[in-house]
Amino acid sequence: MNDVSPELIVTDEVDAHAAQIIGAGLDGFNDEVVGYGDRRPLAVVAKDPSSGEVLGGAIGRSSLGLLFLELFFLPAQHRGSGLGSRILAMFEDAGRQRGCRSAVLYTISFQAPKFYERHGWRAFGEVPCDPPGTSRIFMSKTLAPRASGAQA
């Protein structure tokens, strides 16, 4: 056994190689315990039809029957138009197609908790953060299969 302790470094610059080793190590551990690995990235991207420029969308992943919504953004001029609802529905449907039974996200109290609540998401935890009076709200949703022919 090596008596030398590893050097520990605190940094705000995450090295891609280090992130790959840590991620692959955790993925390998999980795969060994579960017996398979099914993690896959997922995105629903909104593009300007004339320029092809990305306007916003949703990014996340699926793994072990759970859909993770990690980032969701639309510019102000597209909010309230129904586009966000369509993106969220497509994201959830893609999760269902992958066999996800539940979904999870967190939002900030000044972002979109009411938007998610209108779409069936429920808060299961809240943690205060800065600025004072603000909190991170953790939400989940059961992804029951859609009825045949149901539209978002």
C-alpha positions, -999 to 999 in steps of 0.1 A, spaced: 0 0 0 12 35 -8 18 56 23 18 89 3 -15 107 4 -29 122 -28 -25 160 -33 -58 177 -30 -65 208 -51 -94 232 -48 -101 250 -81 -127 269 -100 -112 257 -133 -125 222 -139 -100 203 -161 -118 183 -188 -95 153 -182 -102 153 -144 -140 156 -151 -138 127 -175 -119 105 -149 -143 114 -121 -174 109 -142 -162 77 -158 -153 63 -123 -187 71 -109 -204 57 -140 -184 25 -138 -192 21 -101 -229 26 -108 -229 2 -137 -212 -25 -116 -237 -22 -88 -268 -20 -111 -255 -43 -138 -260 -19 -167 -255 17 -178 -283 36 -196 -273 72 -190 -279 94 -221 -279 131 -227 -311 148 -238 -318 182 -253 -348 199 -269 -334 229 -288 -353 259 -301 -338 274 -333 -346 305 -353 -361 291 -385 -344 318 -407 -309 319 -392 -307 285 -376 -293 302 -345 -301 285 -312 -326 306 -292 -328 284 -261 -342 251 -249 -339 223 -224 -308 202 -216 -306 172 -193 -301 134 -192 -318 102 -184 -304 74 -162 -318 45 -142 -354 54 -149 -350 90 -139 -351 121 -162 -330 150 -151 -338 185 -163 -306 204 -158 -309 237 -178 -339 254 -194 -338 288 -210 -359 309 -234 -353 346 -242 -379 370 -228 -395 375 -262 -405 338 -264 -418 335 -228 -455 332 -224 -460 321 -260 -465 284 -253 -430 276 -266 -417 267 -232 -446 244 -225 -440 226 -258 -403 222 -251 -411 208 -216 -437 184 -230 -412 172 -257 -385 167 -230 -408 148 -207 -421 126 -237 -385 118 -247 -379 107 -211 -410 85 -212 -398 69 -244 -366 61 -227 -384 43 -199 -382 71 -173 -408 68 -146 -400 101 -128 -383 134 -134 -364 158 -112 -351 194 -115 -343 224 -94 -352 260 -101 -346 292 -82 -375 310 -65 -372 339 -90 -370 317 -120 -399 294 -129 -414 273 -101 -450 283 -110 -444 273 -147 -433 238 -136 -462 236 -111 -487 243 -139 -472 213 -157 -476 189 -129 -443 192 -111 -443 193 -73 -418 208 -49 -402 183 -25 -375 205 -10 -363 241 -7 -329 254 4 -323 291 11 -295 307 -10 -284 342 -19 -295 369 -22 -315 367 10 -351 357 5 -342 335 -24 -342 297 -24 -335 267 -46 -366 247 -51 -363 210 -59 -391 195 -79 -402 162 -92 -428 147 -115 -442 112 -121 -440 105 -158 -471 84 -162 -475 71 -198 -495 95 -220 -529 84 -232 -529 74 -268 -533 104 -290 -528 129 -261 -513 162 -272 -491 185 -251 
